Amino acid sequence: MTVSTNLPSFHTPGVEDDRTGLGIETLKRAFFDNLYYVQGKLPNRASTVDYYMALAYTVRDRLLQRWLATEDILTRPEVRIVGYLSAEFLMGPHLGNNLINLDIYAPVKQAIEESGLNLQELIDIEEEPGLGNGGLGRLAACYLDSLASLQIPAIGYGIRYEFGIFDQEIVDGWQVEITDKWLKYGNPWEVARPEEAVEIKFGGYTQPYTDDQGRYRVRWVPGSTVMGIPYDTPITGYNVNTVNTLRLWKAEAPESFDFTAFNQGDYWGAVNDKVVSETISKVLYPNDEQIQGKQLRLQQQFFFVSCSLQDVIRRQLESGRTLDTLHEKFSLQMNDTHPSVAVAELMRLLVDEHMLEWDHAWDITTRTLAYTNHTLLPEALEKWSVSLFGSLLPRHLEIIFEINSRFLDQVRLRYPGDEARLGQLSLIDEGGDRSVRMANLACVGSHAINGVAALHSELLKKTVLHDFYELMPEKFCNVTNGVTPRRWLALSNPRLTALIDRRIGNGWLTHLDRLRELESAADDAGFRHEWRMVKRDIKADLADHIANRTGISVNPDTLFDIQVKRIHEYKRQHLNVLHIVTLYHRLKQNPNQDMAGRTFIFGGKAAPGYDMAKRIIKLITSVGDVVNKDPDVSDRLRVVFLPDYNVTFGQRVYPAAELSEQISLAGLEASGTGNMKFSMNGALTIGTLDGANVEIREEVGAENFFLFGMKTEEVTALRSQGYNPMSYYHSNETLKAVIDLIASGHFSHGDRELFRPLIDNLLYHDPYMLLADYQSYVDCQDQVDRAYRDSENWVRMSILNAARMGKFSSDRSIQDYAQTIWQADAVPIEIEA
């Protein structure tokens, strides 16, 4: 289907419009008009932020016609829409990405430079919206990019957190959290839509009643209400007219000021409702260790889900369709368990608000919703205590009990007398403090359940969702994650992008499998030299950044060995550190040992309440302090912890990497996407057979991947027979020496207590089996060292890694979703001049 649109024209024929024109003089004029009329600044009084804002508005003007045209087609009854429900969207800065996707980078760069400014400085000044913790939110962002680029009508739904993921500083080697004030200068990319606000209820009680047709009904009498205000951000497709929408919801009080309370002298009470209501969208995922934190997190999840579903229903009705065909107009994807309350809320809206019969509403709900699972850790599958859930969402708890009752009746018919299976499948965990199992709710209320890597999907069927798979195998499928090459190559690595363009042309950014044409170039000595020089220049840039940011000097001619991701014990950053200390120990014993110089670079944030993860950061920085100052090793080893890992950070680091550390214990990582970004930029991977590593290795070739560690089945077997980490400590002389060196206080100024929690955990528990995988890892790292010293073959492997990454484009992922789960088609938009 191709949709043409006739939007009103506001410019004189033959004269380039200052709002849409791309001539250099037109761009300059528009830029300074926005500086004057929007920012209210003269050039000689403008700050760099003012110039950035003026340029952002200039670029936004040039996408508005496409955006409005795309929004217009959503109202057409025949157009199917994908709604992507996610508690996180880690979009990254918008300016540079929009310049790439609109294909106006070159003229804008010329116009800005002719105006005496530096485009890259203006791009760099943009505050990054920190609306996600890591991979989950960044995956959602990549998917929005691909949905628009593939011209599939879509809306991303989430929360407009006023304060996003914290900014990270390192003080005396420890993580310190700083408030993320991404909105401090305003956000030129968003448009508020207060006229489309919705009302959200919390608490209170329910009242059963009989309607005028004698049917049993329930009315929810809330204890409080808040308003959800939508803020829309355009999501540009690459070289197409489609501009989809990211709709983020902000919580506000129905009335911001209570004059009655004010006039009675209650000045705090006059604004209290506003303060309490806005807390819901104030900050990304608070610590949920206290009951108040848990309540706020549940409020956040229900808030954005209810806002979004009400918006979906409004759009459905405005398109001229009835709710009977909601599943034909919309496909709603739940990104992990955070939005899974959508099952109960959509039922409430259909049954209570729009008076549909239960069975009919249930059919619509299950045919509309689909669920993506992102974890194999049972403890990461969200559960809410029945008491908390019922106090906050009393009607939804009733609906969940009803869903559960009907569902378990079906299970009993299928498995008569199997009480154990009933207990596993129930939406309610009856053990201890009764709780609502949100993953179970998502499974029951969806028509499709997918994992995010081939291994992950298979393990879901065998482990955490095994009983659901046996009951309803037709629901299960796999969609391996992907990342957008527009941001992770074209924007973040323009030099490599230009080199690839010169070799194979420029159509590969939307057909990433065309990178296979680079395979023959791996045997071309001239091309290998160009590849090596591009990588060397990028490494030199990162070395300059490291020196400026941390004061640590690193040699760009050493191997850049990089592990950047969320700091968590299961990611096993401390296994990496054990290897560093192993090399340090070797060099101290034999300073003349022949080995390639290596720079270890870490980055990542630890959850504020996660002491062990914070201690891992302290261990990295402490080892770095010693290694970097020790003259016996410092010319061959460097250790760097770069603070404040985010999208901008990644755009700088991924292109410079030569070795990508993907070293989680097999069977724990659902997929990973950092592994894809590294390989796409020519880094080689050292990793376990975990998550998408399995498929990356299959694609790039086993000979171009450094594999170590136990397989999933070996991990399971070792755990079942009784894993004893102390046996590895006593039987491996090198491992014992490394752990003893850390425990001795060598890296902590003689303080033997600082790292005792880490050491004790490894020796007596080691839940992620570092000690079992240690020797395999060290041996594999020795293979890396030998391979790196054969520079010609290393570059060849680097080229082949990039050339064989076509499968891991998010475009392929979205095509899989569209064909397998959503049944959504592209709707190209033609805009008449």
Backbone hydrogen bonds, N-H to C=O, Kabsch-Sander energy under -0.5 kcal/mol:
donor,donor_aa,acceptor,acceptor_aa,energy
3,V,828,P,-3.2
4,S,2,T,-0.5
5,T,830,E,-2.1
7,L,5,T,-0.7
15,V,12,T,-2.1
20,T,17,D,-0.7
21,G,17,D,-3.6
27,L,23,G,-2.9
28,K,24,I,-2.3
29,R,25,E,-2.4
30,A,26,T,-2.8
31,F,27,L,-2.6
32,F,28,K,-2.3
33,D,29,R,-2.1
34,N,30,A,-2.4
35,L,31,F,-1.8
36,Y,32,F,-2.0
37,Y,33,D,-3.6
38,V,34,N,-1.6
39,Q,34,N,-2.1
41,K,35,L,-2.3
45,R,42,L,-2.1
46,A,42,L,-0.9
46,A,43,P,-0.7
51,Y,47,S,-2.1
52,Y,48,T,-2.5
53,M,49,V,-2.9
54,A,50,D,-2.6
55,L,51,Y,-2.3
56,A,52,Y,-2.9
57,Y,53,M,-2.5
58,T,54,A,-1.8
59,V,55,L,-2.5
60,R,56,A,-2.8
61,D,57,Y,-2.3
62,R,58,T,-0.9
62,R,59,V,-0.6
63,L,60,R,-1.6
64,L,60,R,-1.1
65,Q,61,D,-0.5
67,W,63,L,-2.5
68,L,64,L,-3.0
69,A,65,Q,-1.9
70,T,66,R,-2.4
71,E,67,W,-2.7
72,D,68,L,-2.1
73,I,69,A,-1.5
74,L,70,T,-1.0
75,T,72,D,-1.1
76,R,73,I,-1.6
79,V,76,R,-1.6
80,R,78,E,-0.5
81,I,329,K,-3.3
82,V,153,P,-2.2
83,G,81,I,-0.5
83,G,331,S,-2.9
84,Y,82,V,-0.6
84,Y,155,I,-2.6
85,L,83,G,-0.8
85,L,333,Q,-2.7
86,S,84,Y,-0.7
86,S,157,Y,-2.4
89,F,131,L,-2.1
90,L,137,G,-1.4
91,M,89,F,-1.4
92,G,129,P,-0.6
98,N,94,H,-2.8
99,L,95,L,-2.2
100,I,96,G,-1.9
101,N,97,N,-2.7
102,L,98,N,-2.5
103,D,100,I,-0.9
104,I,99,L,-2.2
105,Y,99,L,-0.9
108,V,104,I,-2.0
109,K,105,Y,-2.6
110,Q,106,A,-2.3
111,A,107,P,-2.5
112,I,108,V,-2.7
113,E,109,K,-2.5
114,E,110,Q,-2.5
115,S,111,A,-0.7
116,G,113,E,-1.7
117,L,112,I,-2.1
119,L,117,L,-0.6
122,L,118,N,-1.5
123,I,119,L,-2.4
124,D,120,Q,-2.6
125,I,121,E,-1.0
126,E,123,I,-1.1
130,G,128,E,-0.8
131,L,129,P,-1.7
138,R,134,G,-2.2
139,L,135,G,-2.6
140,A,136,L,-1.7
141,A,137,G,-1.6
142,C,138,R,-2.5
143,Y,139,L,-2.5
144,L,140,A,-2.0
145,D,141,A,-2.0
146,S,142,C,-2.1
147,L,143,Y,-2.7
148,A,144,L,-2.1
149,S,145,D,-2.3
150,L,146,S,-2.5
151,Q,148,A,-1.4
152,I,147,L,-2.8
155,I,82,V,-2.5
156,G,245,T,-2.4
157,Y,84,Y,-2.9
158,G,247,R,-1.8
160,R,249,W,-2.3
161,Y,159,I,-1.5
162,E,281,S,-2.4
163,F,282,K,-2.5
164,G,180,D,-0.6
165,I,130,G,-3.2
167,D,178,I,-3.0
169,E,176,V,-2.4
171,V,169,E,-0.6
171,V,174,W,-2.6
172,D,170,I,-0.5
174,W,171,V,-2.0
176,V,169,E,-2.9
178,I,167,D,-3.2
181,K,179,T,-0.9
182,W,180,D,-0.8
184,K,181,K,-1.7
186,G,183,L,-1.4
190,E,187,N,-1.0
191,V,232,D,-2.2
193,R,230,P,-2.9
196,E,193,R,-2.2
197,A,194,P,-1.5
198,V,228,G,-1.8
200,I,226,V,-3.2
202,F,224,S,-2.3
203,G,392,L,-3.0
205,Y,221,V,-2.4
207,Q,219,R,-3.2
209,Y,217,R,-2.7
211,D,215,R,-2.5
214,G,211,D,-2.2
217,R,209,Y,-3.2
219,R,207,Q,-3.2
221,V,205,Y,-3.2
221,V,219,R,-0.6
223,G,202,F,-2.1
224,S,202,F,-1.9
226,V,200,I,-2.5
227,M,252,E,-3.6
228,G,198,V,-3.1
229,I,227,M,-0.6
229,I,250,K,-3.2
231,Y,248,L,-2.7
232,D,191,V,-2.9
233,T,246,L,-2.2
235,I,244,N,-2.9
236,T,234,P,-0.6
237,G,242,T,-1.9
239,N,101,N,-2.7
239,N,237,G,-0.7
240,V,237,G,-0.6
243,V,66,R,-0.5
244,N,235,I,-1.8
245,T,154,A,-1.3
246,L,233,T,-2.6
247,R,156,G,-3.4
247,R,245,T,-0.6
248,L,231,Y,-2.7
248,L,246,L,-0.7
249,W,158,G,-1.9
250,K,229,I,-2.5
252,E,227,M,-2.5
258,D,270,A,-2.3
259,F,257,F,-0.9
262,F,258,D,-2.1
263,N,259,F,-3.0
264,Q,260,T,-1.2
265,G,262,F,-1.7
266,D,261,A,-2.6
267,Y,265,G,-1.5
270,A,266,D,-1.5
271,V,267,Y,-0.6
271,V,268,W,-1.3
272,N,268,W,-0.8
273,D,269,G,-0.6
275,V,271,V,-2.1
276,V,272,N,-2.9
277,S,273,D,-2.6
278,E,274,K,-2.3
279,T,275,V,-0.9
279,T,276,V,-0.6
280,I,277,S,-1.4
281,S,278,E,-0.6
282,K,279,T,-1.5
283,V,279,T,-0.6
284,L,163,F,-2.0
294,K,290,Q,-2.1
295,Q,291,I,-2.4
296,L,292,Q,-2.3
297,R,293,G,-2.2
298,L,294,K,-2.2
299,Q,295,Q,-2.6
300,Q,296,L,-2.6
301,Q,297,R,-2.2
302,F,298,L,-2.6
303,F,299,Q,-2.9
304,F,300,Q,-2.2
305,V,301,Q,-1.8
306,S,302,F,-3.1
307,C,303,F,-2.4
308,S,304,F,-2.0
309,L,305,V,-2.8
310,Q,306,S,-2.4
311,D,307,C,-1.8
312,V,308,S,-2.5
313,I,309,L,-2.4
314,R,310,Q,-2.2
315,R,311,D,-2.4
316,Q,312,V,-2.4
317,L,313,I,-2.4
318,E,314,R,-2.5
319,S,315,R,-1.4
320,G,317,L,-1.4
321,R,316,Q,-1.5
325,T,322,T,-1.5
326,L,323,L,-1.6
328,E,325,T,-1.3
329,K,325,T,-1.4
330,F,326,L,-2.7
331,S,81,I,-2.1
332,L,368,T,-2.7
333,Q,83,G,-2.8
333,Q,331,S,-0.6
334,M,332,L,-0.5
334,M,370,A,-3.0
335,N,85,L,-2.8
335,N,333,Q,-0.7
336,D,334,M,-1.3
336,D,372,T,-1.5
340,S,337,T,-2.2
342,A,339,P,-2.3
343,V,340,S,-1.7
345,E,341,V,-2.5
346,L,342,A,-2.8
347,M,343,V,-1.5
348,R,344,A,-2.4
349,L,345,E,-2.7
350,L,346,L,-2.3
351,V,347,M,-3.0
352,D,348,R,-2.4
353,E,348,R,-1.3
354,H,349,L,-1.5
356,L,350,L,-2.8
361,A,357,E,-2.7
362,W,358,W,-2.8
363,D,359,D,-2.0
364,I,360,H,-2.0
365,T,361,A,-2.7
366,T,362,W,-2.5
367,R,363,D,-1.6
368,T,364,I,-1.2
368,T,365,T,-0.7
369,L,365,T,-2.2
370,A,332,L,-2.0
371,Y,448,A,-2.7
372,T,334,M,-2.5
373,N,371,Y,-0.5
373,N,450,N,-2.5
376,L,668,L,-0.6
380,A,377,L,-2.0
381,L,378,P,-1.5
382,E,380,A,-0.7
384,W,436,V,-1.7
386,V,434,R,-2.8
389,F,385,S,-2.9
390,G,386,V,-2.8
391,S,387,S,-1.9
392,L,388,L,-1.8
393,L,389,F,-3.3
397,L,393,L,-1.9
398,E,394,P,-1.6
399,I,395,R,-2.1
400,I,396,H,-2.6
401,F,397,L,-2.3
402,E,398,E,-2.1
403,I,399,I,-2.8
404,N,400,I,-2.7
405,S,401,F,-2.4
406,R,402,E,-2.2
407,F,403,I,-2.5
408,L,404,N,-3.0
409,D,405,S,-1.5
410,Q,406,R,-1.3
411,V,407,F,-2.0
412,R,408,L,-2.5
413,L,409,D,-1.5
414,R,410,Q,-1.6
415,Y,411,V,-3.3
418,D,415,Y,-1.9
419,E,417,G,-1.5
422,L,418,D,-1.8
423,G,419,E,-2.3
424,Q,420,A,-1.7
425,L,421,R,-2.4
426,S,422,L,-2.0
429,D,427,L,-0.5
429,D,435,S,-3.0
430,E,428,I,-0.8
434,R,432,G,-0.9
435,S,429,D,-1.8
436,V,384,W,-3.6
437,R,427,L,-3.1
437,R,435,S,-0.5
438,M,382,E,-2.0
438,M,436,V,-0.9
439,A,382,E,-0.7
441,L,437,R,-1.9
442,A,438,M,-2.4
443,C,439,A,-2.4
444,V,440,N,-2.5
445,G,441,L,-2.3
446,S,443,C,-0.8
447,H,369,L,-2.3
449,I,475,K,-2.8
450,N,371,Y,-2.3
451,G,477,C,-1.5
457,S,453,A,-3.0
458,E,454,A,-1.8
459,L,455,L,-2.6
460,L,456,H,-2.4
461,K,457,S,-1.5
462,K,458,E,-1.3
463,T,459,L,-2.3
465,L,460,L,-1.8
466,H,463,T,-1.9
469,Y,465,L,-2.4
470,E,466,H,-2.4
471,L,467,D,-1.7
472,M,468,F,-2.9
475,K,472,M,-1.9
476,F,473,P,-1.3
477,C,449,I,-2.0
479,V,451,G,-2.0
481,N,452,V,-2.5
483,V,808,F,-2.5
488,W,484,T,-2.1
489,L,485,P,-1.2
490,A,485,P,-2.2
491,L,486,R,-2.2
492,S,487,R,-1.6
493,N,489,L,-2.4
497,T,493,N,-2.4
498,A,494,P,-2.4
499,L,495,R,-1.8
500,I,496,L,-2.6
501,D,497,T,-2.6
502,R,498,A,-2.2
503,R,499,L,-1.2
504,I,500,I,-3.0
505,G,501,D,-2.3
510,T,507,G,-1.0
511,H,507,G,-0.5
514,R,511,H,-2.6
515,L,512,L,-2.1
516,R,513,D,-1.6
517,E,514,R,-2.2
518,L,515,L,-2.6
519,E,516,R,-1.9
521,A,518,L,-0.8
522,A,518,L,-0.9
522,A,519,E,-1.2
523,D,520,S,-1.3
524,D,521,A,-1.7
525,A,523,D,-0.7
528,R,524,D,-2.6
529,H,525,A,-2.0
530,E,526,G,-2.0
531,W,527,F,-2.7
532,R,528,R,-2.7
533,M,529,H,-2.3
534,V,530,E,-2.3
535,K,531,W,-2.4
536,R,532,R,-2.5
537,D,533,M,-2.3
538,I,534,V,-2.1
539,K,535,K,-2.5
540,A,536,R,-2.1
541,D,537,D,-1.9
542,L,538,I,-2.2
543,A,539,K,-2.6
544,D,540,A,-2.1
545,H,541,D,-2.1
546,I,542,L,-3.0
547,A,543,A,-2.3
548,N,544,D,-2.3
549,R,545,H,-2.6
550,T,546,I,-3.0
551,G,546,I,-0.8
551,G,547,A,-1.4
552,I,546,I,-0.7
558,T,555,N,-2.0
559,L,597,G,-2.8
561,D,559,L,-1.0
561,D,599,T,-2.7
562,I,560,F,-0.6
562,I,659,L,-2.7
563,Q,601,I,-2.7
565,K,603,G,-2.1
567,I,605,K,-1.8
568,H,566,R,-0.7
571,K,568,H,-1.1
572,R,568,H,-0.8
572,R,569,E,-0.9
573,Q,568,H,-0.6
575,L,572,R,-0.8
576,N,572,R,-1.2
577,V,573,Q,-1.7
578,L,574,H,-1.9
579,H,575,L,-1.6
580,I,576,N,-2.0
581,V,577,V,-2.8
582,T,578,L,-1.7
583,L,579,H,-2.4
584,Y,580,I,-2.6
585,H,581,V,-2.8
586,R,582,T,-2.2
587,L,583,L,-2.6
588,K,584,Y,-2.2
589,Q,585,H,-1.7
590,N,586,R,-2.6
593,Q,590,N,-2.1
595,M,593,Q,-0.6
598,R,636,R,-3.2
599,T,559,L,-3.2
600,F,598,R,-0.6
600,F,638,R,-3.2
601,I,561,D,-2.7
601,I,599,T,-0.6
602,F,640,V,-2.9
603,G,563,Q,-1.4
610,Y,607,A,-2.4
611,D,609,G,-1.1
614,K,610,Y,-2.0
615,R,611,D,-2.3
616,I,612,M,-1.6
617,I,613,A,-1.6
618,K,614,K,-2.0
619,L,615,R,-2.2
620,I,616,I,-2.4
621,T,617,I,-2.5
622,S,618,K,-2.3
623,V,619,L,-2.7
624,G,620,I,-2.3
625,D,621,T,-2.3
626,V,622,S,-1.6
627,V,623,V,-2.9
628,N,624,G,-2.7
629,K,625,D,-0.5
629,K,626,V,-0.7
630,D,626,V,-0.9
630,D,627,V,-0.8
633,V,630,D,-1.7
634,S,630,D,-2.6
636,R,633,V,-2.5
637,L,633,V,-2.3
638,R,598,R,-1.5
640,V,600,F,-2.8
642,L,602,F,-2.8
642,L,640,V,-0.6
650,G,646,N,-2.4
651,Q,647,V,-2.4
652,R,648,T,-1.1
652,R,649,F,-0.8
653,V,649,F,-2.0
654,Y,650,G,-2.5
656,A,653,V,-1.1
657,A,653,V,-0.9
657,A,654,Y,-1.0
658,E,560,F,-2.2
659,L,560,F,-2.0
660,S,684,L,-3.4
661,E,562,I,-2.2
661,E,659,L,-0.5
662,Q,660,S,-0.8
662,Q,686,I,-2.6
665,L,570,Y,-0.7
668,L,665,L,-1.5
670,A,668,L,-0.5
677,K,673,T,-2.0
678,F,674,G,-2.6
679,S,675,N,-1.8
680,M,676,M,-2.6
681,N,677,K,-1.0
681,N,678,F,-0.8
682,G,679,S,-2.1
683,A,678,F,-2.3
684,L,658,E,-2.6
686,I,660,S,-2.6
687,G,685,T,-0.5
687,G,706,F,-2.6
688,T,662,Q,-1.4
690,D,688,T,-2.0
691,G,669,E,-0.6
692,A,671,S,-2.2
693,N,690,D,-1.9
694,V,691,G,-1.0
696,I,692,A,-2.7
697,R,693,N,-2.7
698,E,694,V,-1.7
699,E,695,E,-2.1
700,V,696,I,-3.0
701,G,697,R,-1.8
704,N,701,G,-2.1
705,F,702,A,-1.3
706,F,685,T,-3.0
707,L,705,F,-0.9
708,F,687,G,-1.7
715,V,711,K,-2.4
716,T,712,T,-2.4
717,A,713,E,-2.2
718,L,714,E,-2.6
719,R,715,V,-2.4
720,S,716,T,-2.3
721,Q,717,A,-1.7
722,G,718,L,-0.6
722,G,719,R,-0.8
727,S,724,N,-1.3
728,Y,724,N,-0.7
728,Y,725,P,-0.8
729,Y,725,P,-1.7
730,H,726,M,-2.3
731,S,727,S,-1.5
732,N,728,Y,-1.2
733,E,731,S,-0.6
736,K,732,N,-2.6
737,A,733,E,-2.1
738,V,734,T,-2.4
739,I,735,L,-2.6
740,D,736,K,-2.6
741,L,737,A,-1.9
742,I,738,V,-1.9
743,A,739,I,-2.7
744,S,740,D,-1.9
745,G,742,I,-1.4
746,H,741,L,-1.3
748,S,745,G,-1.6
750,G,745,G,-3.1
751,D,748,S,-2.2
752,R,750,G,-0.9
756,R,753,E,-1.0
759,I,755,F,-2.6
760,D,756,R,-3.3
761,N,757,P,-1.7
762,L,758,L,-2.0
763,L,759,I,-2.6
764,Y,760,D,-2.5
765,H,761,N,-1.6
766,D,761,N,-4.0
769,M,766,D,-2.0
773,D,769,M,-1.4
774,Y,770,L,-1.1
775,Q,771,L,-0.5
777,Y,773,D,-2.3
778,V,774,Y,-2.7
779,D,775,Q,-2.6
780,C,776,S,-2.0
781,Q,777,Y,-2.4
782,D,778,V,-1.7
783,Q,779,D,-1.4
784,V,780,C,-2.0
785,D,781,Q,-2.2
786,R,782,D,-2.1
787,A,783,Q,-2.5
788,Y,784,V,-2.7
789,R,785,D,-1.3
790,D,787,A,-1.2
791,S,789,R,-1.1
794,W,790,D,-2.3
795,V,791,S,-2.3
796,R,792,E,-1.8
797,M,793,N,-2.6
798,S,794,W,-2.4
799,I,795,V,-2.6
800,L,796,R,-2.2
801,N,797,M,-2.2
802,A,798,S,-1.9
803,A,799,I,-2.7
804,R,800,L,-1.5
805,M,802,A,-1.3
808,F,805,M,-1.7
809,S,806,G,-1.4
810,S,483,V,-1.7
812,R,809,S,-0.7
813,S,809,S,-1.4
814,I,810,S,-2.7
815,Q,811,D,-2.2
816,D,812,R,-2.2
817,Y,813,S,-2.4
818,A,814,I,-3.1
819,Q,815,Q,-2.2
820,T,816,D,-2.9
821,I,817,Y,-2.4
822,W,817,Y,-2.8
823,Q,818,A,-1.4
824,A,818,A,-1.3
827,V,151,Q,-3.5
830,E,3,V,-2.6
830,E,828,P,-0.5
831,I,829,I,-0.5
832,E,5,T,-1.4
832,E,830,E,-0.6
